[in-house]
Amino acid sequence: MANHTDSLIPLDINANECEVDVKYHPPKERGPEIRNSDEYDAVPTPHNGMIFGSEDEVRSYYSKYANQVGFGVMTRTSRKVADGKIGYFILACSREGFRRNSRRNPIRSVPSRKQKCEARINVSLCKDGFYRIQTVTLNHNHELSPGQIKLNVDIDTRAKRKLDPEDQTEEQMNKSFRSLVVGNGVYDNVMLCPNDCGNYIRSGGRLIGVDGDGNALYKYFMRMQEQDCNFFYVLDLDDYLCVRNVFWADARSRAAYKSFGDVVTLDTTYVSDQYKLPLVSFVGVNHHGQSILFGCGLMSCRDTKSFVWLLQSWLHCMYGVSPKGIITDECKALLNAIKTVFPFARHRWCLWHIMKKFPEKLGQHADYKLLSCRLQTAIYDALAPNEFEMNWKTTMKEFGLEDNEWLNELCLERHRWVPIFVKSEFWAGMSTIQHGEIMHSFFDGYVGCQTTLKQFLDAYDNALQARAEKEFEADFRSFCITLCCATKSPFERQFQTAYTHAKFLEVQREFVGKADCNMVVVHDEGSVCRYNVIEDVMVEGKPKDVSYGVIFDRVNCDVKCACHMFEFKGIICRHSLAVLSQERVKEIPCKYVLDRWRSNLKRRHVYVRTSYTVRQLKPRMERFDLLCKQFDSVAEIAAEFEETSAFVSNTLCDLKEKLEAWASHMRNSPEAAAPISCAINGAS
C-alpha cells in the first residue's frame, strides 16, 4: 500500500467559519520531470520514457495525476527481481477488470464499480536503478470527476487484498463505509475493505470511527452546526480517508478562551490502551477557579505529528491566539509538538502525574517509605533552586540512586515541574497538586475504561451543561450575596467587593494567616526595604518556623515575596499583607487586584447560545441574539458612507455610557435580582 501522507499542514481552516475543508495532498514528487512541482501544480500527462528515481515516486506521480483527472488507482500486477526490488509493475484505473459473481450469493443488489477500463501505465526498473514508463494507455471508458477529492487505493491484488469489493456482503460494505466520517459528502463513492482497516491498526495507528462511532460523530457535528453557527471541527484523514485525528470546540468554549485562555491544561489521560475513547481535552479555569472547557480531540496515537496537528487545529480555532502557559504530562512527543506550535509559551509538567509514578518506579526500594519522605521534602519545601538541587543530590547519594535513569531525566527537566522553578510565573491557581484533580474531574462520571465514542457524545452536552450551571450559580451568589470579612482590615474589604466568593475566600485565608507572621527588618535604605517574615506553621503536628524574604519599594508600592504566591496564583500572600500593614499602606494597589478574579465583569461566553444552554440564561441570550441582528442591519446602512459610519460610532459610544450606568442601577436594585433568586432556589 502507499505510504501514509502527512495531513498536518494542508488543512484549509477558516477560523471564522464553522465548516472546514480538508484536502488530500499526495506525497511530493521527486522524479526528474516533476521534481520542481508543488502540491498545487498541474501534473503533466504520462508518456513513454518518463524516468523516476524510485517506485514510490512513480506511484506518487500517477496518484496525483489520477486525482487531477478524476479517477482511482490500483496496482494491477507487480513482479520482483533477484535483489527483492520491484522490477516491473502496472498501475491501472480502479475500474479495471470486471465484476465477479459471488458463489455464495449470485443475486445481489450491491452495485459494481468495475467497467473493464483499460487506462494504465507499465513501469520497468532500468539497469541504472531508475524506473521508466514503458507504455501508457490514457483512454477511460467511464466518466471522470476532475476537481473532486478521490481515494487512490494502491493495493497489490495478489497479496494485500484478498477480498474484492464485489465479493463483500452488504453488511461488510456498510461496516467499512461507517468507519469514514463523510462530513461534506465528497467521499460518498469511497470503499474501504476490512483488511485495509486491519493494516491501518497494525501499522501503529488507532482507528477512530468503528462500530457506528463514525456515524455518531458525523451526526453530532451536523446537529451542533445547526444549533451553533460558530461550532468548529476539523478532521485529519489518512490516505484511505480513515479518520486519524479529530478536534472540535463549540462557540461557548471559543468565547471563554478569550477571557480565561492565559493558562491551559492538556489532558491526554484517555489516549492509552486502557480506554476505548482516545479523548484529549483542553481545560482552563474561570474566575471562580472552576474547570472550563476549551475544546476536545480524538487521537489515533501519541506521536509528535498527531500532537502538532491537534495543537495547530486548536490554535486556528482560537483565532491564532496562543496561551501564555500550558500544563501537560511529561510526554516527549507532546513536548516537541509544543515547541513547534507554541515556541513562546511557558510549558510545565503536572507534578501530580510525576508523583503518582514514584511508587511504580521506586516502590521496590528497601527504604521506600523514608525515600518518599525525603523526596517530597526536597520537592515541596525548597525555597530556592539551589536548596532543591542540594537536597536532591544528597537524597540520590544517600539511597544509592545516582544511576537511576528516570530520576536523572526528571532532574534534568526540573525547571518544568519542581515548584520552586515554576512558582515565579502565573499559572492561574492551577497548583501542582490540584492540577491532577482538575484534569481528571472535567469529564468525571462521563468517561470510563469501557466508554465508547457514541456513549460519550450522548453524554457530552450533559457534562458541559452541568459545568455551565455551576458557573451560573457561582456568578449569581457572588453578585447577590456578600461574604463577611474575617478581619477589620480595609484591605480585606477591597477584595470582598471585587472578587468572586471562591477567590475572596482564598484571600481571606491569607488575612487570617497574617496573624501567624512576625517581621524583622533586614535592610532599609532609601525607598527599598527588606523584611524577613517568620511564619509559625505546623508540620506533622509539630511547630516550625519558616522564614520568607519580602522586598518592599515605597515609591512604586511594589511588594515581592519569596513564596511567589501572587506570581503563581494571582492571590496576594500573608507575608506581603503583613509588610503592607507594617508600612501603613492605606489601599492595596490595583495591580494586586486582578481583573481575572473579579465578579462584576461581564464575560462574553455567558451570552453565547449552545446546545447545553443554562435555562435561566436563555432569555438573556435571546435578547443578545436579537440585538446583534439589529446592530448588523444598522452597520450595513452606516458602512456605506464615512459620515454615516462616524455618526453611528459616536452615537454608540454615548449610548454605551448611558447603558452602563442604567445597567449598574438595575444590578443594584433588589427588585431586579429577585426573579433570578427565585429561579436559583427553585433549581436547587
HELIX and SHEET records of a PDB file:
HELIX    1   1 GLU A   55  VAL A   69  1                                  15    
HELIX    2   2 PRO A  165  ASP A  167  5                                   3    
HELIX    3   3 GLU A  170  ARG A  178  1                                   9    
HELIX    4   4 PRO A  194  ARG A  202  1                                   9    
HELIX    5   5 ASP A  213  GLN A  227  1                                  15    
HELIX    6   6 ALA A  251  PHE A  260  1                                  10    
HELIX    7   7 THR A  304  CYS A  317  1                                  14    
HELIX    8   8 LYS A  332  VAL A  341  1                                  10    
HELIX    9   9 LEU A  351  LEU A  362  1                                  12    
HELIX   10  10 TYR A  368  TYR A  380  1                                  13    
HELIX   11  11 PRO A  385  GLU A  398  1                                  14    
HELIX   12  12 GLU A  405  LEU A  412  1                                   8    
HELIX   13  13 ARG A  414  ARG A  416  5                                   3    
HELIX   14  14 PRO A  419  VAL A  422  1                                   4    
HELIX   15  15 GLN A  434  SER A  441  1                                   8    
HELIX   16  16 LEU A  453  CYS A  480  1                                  28    
HELIX   17  17 PRO A  490  ALA A  498  1                                   9    
HELIX   18  18 HIS A  501  GLY A  513  1                                  13    
HELIX   19  19 LYS A  514  ASP A  516  5                                   3    
HELIX   20  20 MET A  565  LYS A  569  1                                   5    
HELIX   21  21 ARG A  574  GLN A  582  1                                   9    
HELIX   22  22 CYS A  590  TYR A  592  5                                   3    
HELIX   23  23 ASP A  595  TRP A  597  5                                   3    
HELIX   24  24 ARG A  604  TYR A  607  5                                   4    
HELIX   25  25 ARG A  615  LEU A  617  5                                   3    
HELIX   26  26 LYS A  618  ALA A  638  1                                  21    
HELIX   27  27 GLU A  642  ARG A  667  1                                  26    
HELIX   28  28 PRO A  670  ALA A  683  1                                  14    
SHEET    1   A 2 LEU A  11  ASP A  12  0                                        
SHEET    2   A 2 ASP A  21  VAL A  22 -1                                        
SHEET    1   B 5 ILE A  51  PHE A  52  0                                        
SHEET    2   B 5 TYR A 131  THR A 137 -1                                        
SHEET    3   B 5 ARG A 120  LEU A 125 -1                                        
SHEET    4   B 5 ILE A  86  CYS A  93 -1                                        
SHEET    5   B 5 VAL A  73  LYS A  80 -1                                        
SHEET    1   C 7 PHE A 232  LEU A 237  0                                        
SHEET    2   C 7 VAL A 243  ALA A 249 -1                                        
SHEET    3   C 7 SER A 291  MET A 299 -1                                        
SHEET    4   C 7 LEU A 279  VAL A 285 -1                                        
SHEET    5   C 7 VAL A 263  ASP A 267 -1                                        
SHEET    6   C 7 GLY A 325  THR A 328  1                                        
SHEET    7   C 7 ARG A 346  TRP A 349  1                                        
SHEET    1   D 4 CYS A 517  GLU A 525  0                                        
SHEET    2   D 4 VAL A 528  VAL A 539 -1                                        
SHEET    3   D 4 LYS A 542  ASP A 553 -1                                        
SHEET    4   D 4 ASP A 558  CYS A 561 -1                                        
END                                                                             
